[in-house]
């Protein structure tokens, strides 16, 4: 191993709670495998714990919805009720027993909630395009409370921490978006107002969870009406004030330039790695598929990398990455390969909707 490559396997301390044993974090991945009421299924348990056993320094759940009305997809893990505690406790215990830090991602889909799952979806403002209804001020306050309650529930279940999902056009990103958020109360208008919900959730988790409970935040700087300059400003504030332990920047592609013309000429990632981060750790996600790319990200200023697609293909991607030349199996892969890597039937079927990811199964000859 080169010294740069060895950096992938150096422990990463976090301001609160346990350190990651290496620089690999499992990205929170939609997998459609849990029960319709949000309770953990054996398939989702197996998928996640196999990644913890495969060497990830931190293993994060898929997005888990904090309100029944915030469900974003079928088979989504829930954290909105005490009925979820048994499964979550089982999951957190097994992840930690495998030597990985256990984190739960807290989520609400907002106007991206399918009507057939939630009835009428909700949004920061009325949204004719999706049919979502704008939340009242009282309902926004309840949303903050439900995010915080989900963190308390996660801590009760034994997770080391939670991550707030503020990315990918879901409800917190909808509040940040000036195109979607047209509110006239304290949660709309200026960037300070549009980001208020985020900071209220952070403050609530900090005040009601233990001093060693970890708190992360996921942001994405593009698409869904977001402005790079504004997301950079929000990221700068959460990094400076130290209320979170890690910031997870979902960039779609860690090598890309910004889409906004005025920001081109440097990498999208560089707009965040050059911020003063104090003791907060910064990670990046988006097509980190080989140890060579992971090493490059650390050299470019990230503290850790999030692995998604490659973690689906190889449950033990971190261990395989001890070989600097390792590259994942090429796609399309067989459904059988994915089953061997711990994906249940619903997850395999979902991966079949990703273009070019799963090979068409050969028809069986007639008897």
C-alpha positions as CSV (number, residue, x, y, z in Angstrom):
1,X,0.0,0.0,0.0
2,X,1.1,3.6,-0.6
3,X,0.9,6.0,2.2
4,X,-2.0,7.8,0.5
5,X,-3.8,4.4,0.2
6,X,-3.1,3.6,3.8
7,X,-5.0,6.8,4.8
8,X,-8.3,5.0,3.8
9,X,-7.7,2.6,6.7
10,X,-6.8,5.2,9.3
11,X,-9.4,5.7,12.1
12,X,-11.4,8.9,11.9
13,X,-12.4,10.4,15.3
14,X,-15.7,12.3,15.5
15,X,-16.3,15.1,18.0
16,X,-18.9,13.0,19.7
17,X,-19.3,9.2,20.1
18,X,-17.2,6.4,18.7
19,X,-14.6,6.8,16.0
20,X,-14.9,5.2,12.5
21,X,-12.3,2.5,12.1
22,X,-11.6,3.6,8.5
23,X,-12.8,6.3,6.0
24,X,-15.6,4.2,4.4
25,X,-19.2,5.2,5.2
26,X,-22.1,3.2,3.8
27,X,-24.3,5.6,1.9
28,X,-28.0,5.6,2.9
29,X,-29.5,3.6,0.1
30,X,-33.2,3.1,-0.8
31,X,-33.9,-0.6,-0.9
32,X,-37.7,-1.1,-0.5
33,X,-37.3,-4.1,1.8
34,X,-39.0,-3.2,5.0
35,X,-42.7,-3.9,6.0
36,X,-45.5,-1.6,4.9
37,X,-45.9,-0.2,8.4
38,X,-42.2,0.8,8.6
39,X,-41.1,-2.1,10.8
40,X,-37.7,-3.6,9.9
41,X,-37.7,-6.7,7.8
42,X,-35.2,-9.6,7.9
43,X,-34.1,-8.7,4.4
44,X,-33.3,-5.1,5.3
45,X,-31.5,-6.3,8.5
46,X,-29.4,-8.8,6.5
47,X,-28.5,-6.2,3.8
48,X,-27.3,-3.7,6.4
49,X,-25.5,-6.0,8.8
50,X,-23.7,-7.7,6.0
51,X,-22.2,-4.3,5.1
52,X,-21.2,-3.8,8.7
53,X,-19.5,-7.2,8.6
54,X,-17.9,-6.2,5.3
55,X,-15.8,-3.5,6.9
56,X,-17.6,-0.2,6.7
57,X,-16.4,2.2,9.4
58,X,-20.0,3.6,9.7
59,X,-23.1,1.8,8.5
60,X,-26.1,4.0,7.8
61,X,-29.7,2.9,7.3
62,X,-31.7,3.9,4.3
63,X,-33.8,7.1,4.7
64,X,-36.2,6.3,7.6
65,X,-39.3,8.5,7.6
66,X,-40.1,10.5,10.7
67,X,-43.8,10.9,9.9
68,X,-46.2,8.5,8.4
69,X,-47.2,11.2,5.9
70,X,-43.5,11.6,4.9
71,X,-43.1,8.2,3.4
72,X,-41.2,8.4,0.1
73,X,-41.3,4.9,-1.2
74,X,-42.8,1.4,-0.6
75,X,-41.1,-0.8,2.0
76,X,-39.4,2.2,3.6
77,X,-38.0,1.8,7.1
78,X,-39.8,3.9,9.7
79,X,-38.8,5.7,12.8
80,X,-42.0,7.6,13.6
81,X,-43.4,5.3,16.2
82,X,-42.5,3.1,19.2
83,X,-43.6,0.1,17.2
84,X,-40.4,0.4,15.3
85,X,-38.2,0.2,18.3
86,X,-37.8,-3.6,18.5
87,X,-36.5,-3.8,14.9
88,X,-34.3,-0.7,15.2
89,X,-32.8,-2.0,18.5
90,X,-32.0,-5.3,16.8
91,X,-30.4,-3.6,13.9
92,X,-28.3,-1.1,15.9
93,X,-27.0,-3.9,18.1
94,X,-25.9,-6.1,15.2
95,X,-24.2,-3.2,13.3
96,X,-22.2,-2.3,16.4
97,X,-21.4,-6.0,17.2
98,X,-19.8,-6.1,13.7
99,X,-17.4,-3.3,14.7
100,X,-19.2,-0.5,12.7
101,X,-20.6,2.8,13.9
102,X,-24.4,2.6,13.7
103,X,-26.3,5.6,12.2
104,X,-29.9,6.1,11.2
105,X,-30.9,8.6,8.5
106,X,-34.0,10.7,9.3
107,X,-36.2,11.6,6.3
108,X,-39.4,13.1,5.1
109,X,-40.2,13.1,1.4
110,X,-42.5,16.2,1.3
111,X,-43.9,16.7,-2.1
112,X,-42.1,13.6,-3.3
113,X,-44.4,11.3,-1.2
114,X,-46.6,9.2,-3.5
115,X,-50.3,9.9,-3.1
116,X,-51.0,6.1,-3.0
117,X,-48.8,5.8,0.1
118,X,-49.7,8.9,2.1
119,X,-52.9,10.4,0.7
120,X,-52.2,14.1,0.3
121,X,-48.5,14.9,0.3
122,X,-47.3,18.1,2.0
123,X,-44.7,20.7,1.1
124,X,-43.4,24.0,2.4
125,X,-45.9,25.8,0.0
126,X,-48.8,24.6,-2.1
127,X,-47.4,22.8,-5.1
128,X,-49.9,22.3,-8.0
129,X,-47.4,20.2,-10.0
130,X,-47.4,17.4,-7.4
131,X,-50.7,18.2,-5.7
132,X,-48.9,18.7,-2.3
133,X,-50.4,21.0,0.2
134,X,-48.4,23.8,2.0
135,X,-47.9,23.2,5.7
136,X,-49.2,25.5,8.3
137,X,-46.8,27.1,10.7
138,X,-48.0,24.8,13.4
139,X,-47.4,21.8,11.2
140,X,-43.8,22.9,10.5
141,X,-43.3,23.2,14.2
142,X,-44.7,19.6,14.5
143,X,-42.3,18.4,11.7
144,X,-39.4,19.8,13.7
145,X,-40.6,17.9,16.8
146,X,-41.0,14.7,14.9
147,X,-37.5,14.8,13.5
148,X,-36.2,15.4,17.0
149,X,-38.4,12.6,18.5
150,X,-37.1,10.3,15.8
151,X,-33.5,11.1,16.9
152,X,-34.5,10.4,20.6
153,X,-36.1,7.1,19.5
154,X,-32.9,6.2,17.5
155,X,-30.8,6.8,20.6
156,X,-33.2,4.7,22.7
157,X,-32.7,1.9,20.1
158,X,-29.0,2.0,20.6
159,X,-27.8,3.9,17.5
160,X,-24.6,5.8,17.9
161,X,-26.2,8.7,16.0
162,X,-28.5,10.0,13.3
163,X,-28.1,11.9,10.0
164,X,-30.6,14.5,8.9
165,X,-31.6,14.1,5.3
166,X,-31.5,17.6,3.9
167,X,-30.7,16.7,0.3
168,X,-32.2,15.3,-3.0
169,X,-35.3,17.5,-3.1
170,X,-37.0,16.0,-0.1
171,X,-38.8,18.2,2.5
172,X,-35.8,19.9,4.1
173,X,-34.3,20.6,0.7
174,X,-37.7,21.9,-0.4
175,X,-37.6,24.4,2.5
176,X,-34.1,25.5,1.3
177,X,-35.3,25.9,-2.3
178,X,-36.4,29.5,-3.1
179,X,-38.3,28.0,-6.1
180,X,-40.4,25.7,-3.9
181,X,-40.6,27.6,-0.6
182,X,-42.8,30.6,-1.1
183,X,-43.8,30.9,2.5
184,X,-44.3,34.3,4.2
185,X,-43.8,33.3,7.8
186,X,-40.5,32.7,9.7
187,X,-39.8,29.6,7.6
188,X,-39.8,31.4,4.2
189,X,-38.2,34.3,2.4
190,X,-34.6,34.9,3.3
191,X,-32.0,32.0,3.4
192,X,-31.9,32.5,7.1
193,X,-35.7,31.8,7.3
194,X,-35.6,29.0,4.7
195,X,-32.9,27.2,6.6
196,X,-34.5,27.8,10.0
197,X,-36.2,24.4,10.1
198,X,-32.8,22.7,9.7
199,X,-31.2,24.5,12.6
200,X,-34.2,24.0,14.8
201,X,-33.9,20.3,14.2
202,X,-30.2,20.4,14.9
203,X,-30.7,22.3,18.2
204,X,-33.5,20.0,19.2
205,X,-31.4,16.9,18.7
206,X,-28.6,18.4,20.6
207,X,-30.8,19.4,23.6
208,X,-32.7,16.2,23.9
209,X,-30.1,13.5,23.0
210,X,-27.0,12.6,25.0
211,X,-23.7,14.5,24.9
212,X,-22.0,11.6,23.0
213,X,-24.9,11.1,20.5
214,X,-23.6,11.8,16.9
215,X,-25.4,14.1,14.5
216,X,-24.7,14.2,10.8
217,X,-26.3,16.2,8.0
218,X,-26.7,15.4,4.3
219,X,-26.9,18.2,1.8
220,X,-26.9,18.4,-2.0
221,X,-25.9,21.6,-3.7
222,X,-27.7,21.3,-7.1
223,X,-31.1,20.4,-8.7
224,X,-34.5,20.8,-7.2
225,X,-34.3,24.6,-7.3
226,X,-31.3,24.8,-5.0
227,X,-28.6,27.4,-5.4
228,X,-24.9,26.4,-4.9
229,X,-24.0,29.7,-3.3
230,X,-26.8,29.2,-0.7
231,X,-26.0,25.6,0.1
232,X,-22.4,26.6,0.5
233,X,-23.5,29.2,3.0
234,X,-25.6,26.8,5.0
235,X,-22.7,24.2,4.9
236,X,-20.3,26.8,6.1
237,X,-22.5,27.7,9.0
238,X,-23.0,24.1,10.2
239,X,-19.3,23.4,9.8
240,X,-18.3,26.5,11.8
241,X,-20.6,26.2,14.7
242,X,-19.8,22.5,15.5
243,X,-23.3,21.4,16.4
244,X,-23.0,18.5,14.0
245,X,-20.3,15.9,13.9
246,X,-20.2,15.2,10.1
247,X,-21.4,16.8,6.9
248,X,-22.2,14.5,4.1
249,X,-22.2,16.2,0.7
250,X,-24.1,14.3,-2.0
251,X,-22.6,15.6,-5.3
252,X,-24.0,13.1,-7.8
253,X,-20.5,12.8,-9.2
254,X,-17.4,13.8,-7.1
255,X,-15.5,14.8,-10.2
256,X,-18.1,17.1,-11.8
257,X,-18.1,20.9,-12.2
258,X,-21.1,22.9,-11.0
259,X,-24.1,23.1,-13.3
260,X,-24.5,26.9,-12.7
261,X,-22.5,28.8,-15.3
262,X,-21.0,31.3,-12.9
263,X,-19.5,28.6,-10.7
264,X,-17.8,26.5,-13.4
265,X,-14.0,26.2,-13.7
266,X,-13.5,24.2,-10.5
267,X,-14.9,21.1,-9.1
268,X,-18.2,21.1,-7.3
269,X,-16.5,19.4,-4.4
270,X,-14.0,22.2,-4.0
271,X,-16.8,24.6,-3.0
272,X,-17.1,22.6,0.3
273,X,-13.6,21.3,1.0
274,X,-12.3,24.9,1.2
275,X,-14.7,25.8,4.0
276,X,-13.4,26.1,7.6
277,X,-14.7,22.9,9.2
278,X,-13.3,23.1,12.7
279,X,-13.8,19.7,14.3
280,X,-16.6,18.7,12.0
281,X,-15.8,15.9,9.5
282,X,-16.6,16.3,5.8
283,X,-17.5,13.5,3.5
284,X,-18.4,13.3,-0.2
285,X,-20.7,10.9,-2.2
286,X,-21.1,10.4,-5.9
287,X,-19.5,7.8,-8.1
288,X,-16.8,6.8,-5.6
289,X,-16.5,3.3,-7.0
290,X,-12.8,2.3,-6.5
291,X,-10.1,2.7,-3.9
292,X,-8.2,4.9,-6.3
293,X,-11.1,7.4,-6.5
294,X,-11.5,7.2,-2.7
295,X,-7.8,8.0,-2.2
296,X,-8.1,11.0,-4.6
297,X,-11.1,12.3,-2.6
298,X,-9.1,12.3,0.6
299,X,-6.2,14.0,-1.2
300,X,-8.7,16.6,-2.4
301,X,-9.7,17.4,1.1
302,X,-12.5,15.0,2.2
303,X,-12.2,13.3,5.6
304,X,-14.2,10.2,4.5
305,X,-16.1,8.9,1.5
306,X,-19.6,7.5,1.1
307,X,-20.0,4.3,-0.9
308,X,-23.3,3.5,-2.6
309,X,-23.3,1.7,-5.9
310,X,-20.1,-0.2,-5.2
311,X,-21.5,-1.3,-1.8
312,X,-24.5,-2.8,-3.5
313,X,-22.1,-4.8,-5.8
314,X,-19.8,-5.8,-3.0
315,X,-20.8,-6.0,0.7
316,X,-17.1,-6.1,1.6
317,X,-16.0,-3.2,-0.5
318,X,-13.8,-1.7,2.3
319,X,-11.9,-5.0,2.7
320,X,-11.6,-5.5,-1.0
321,X,-10.2,-2.0,-1.2
322,X,-7.1,-3.0,0.7
323,X,-6.0,-3.9,-2.9
324,X,-5.3,-0.5,-4.4
325,X,-6.1,-1.9,-7.9
326,X,-9.5,-3.3,-6.9
327,X,-12.4,-2.5,-9.3
328,X,-16.0,-3.6,-8.7
329,X,-17.5,-6.3,-10.9
330,X,-18.7,-4.7,-14.1
331,X,-22.4,-4.1,-14.7
332,X,-24.8,-5.4,-15.7
333,X,-24.6,-8.1,-13.0
334,X,-26.9,-11.1,-12.5
335,X,-29.7,-11.1,-10.1
336,X,-28.0,-14.1,-8.5
337,X,-24.8,-12.0,-7.8
338,X,-27.0,-9.5,-6.0
339,X,-28.7,-12.2,-4.0
340,X,-25.3,-13.5,-2.9
341,X,-24.4,-10.0,-1.9
342,X,-27.3,-9.9,0.5
343,X,-30.1,-8.2,-1.5
344,X,-33.6,-9.5,-0.9
345,X,-36.1,-9.9,-3.7
346,X,-37.6,-6.4,-3.4
347,X,-34.2,-4.8,-3.6
348,X,-33.1,-6.9,-6.5
349,X,-36.3,-6.0,-8.4
350,X,-35.7,-2.3,-7.6
351,X,-32.1,-2.5,-8.9
352,X,-33.6,-3.8,-12.1
353,X,-35.1,-0.3,-12.7
354,X,-31.5,1.2,-12.7
355,X,-30.5,1.3,-16.4
356,X,-27.8,-1.3,-17.2
357,X,-27.4,-2.5,-13.6
358,X,-29.0,-5.9,-13.7
359,X,-28.7,-8.4,-16.6
360,X,-32.0,-9.7,-18.0
361,X,-32.5,-13.2,-16.8
362,X,-32.4,-16.0,-19.4
363,X,-35.8,-17.5,-19.9
364,X,-36.0,-21.1,-18.6
365,X,-36.6,-23.8,-21.2
366,X,-40.0,-25.4,-21.2
367,X,-40.2,-28.7,-19.4
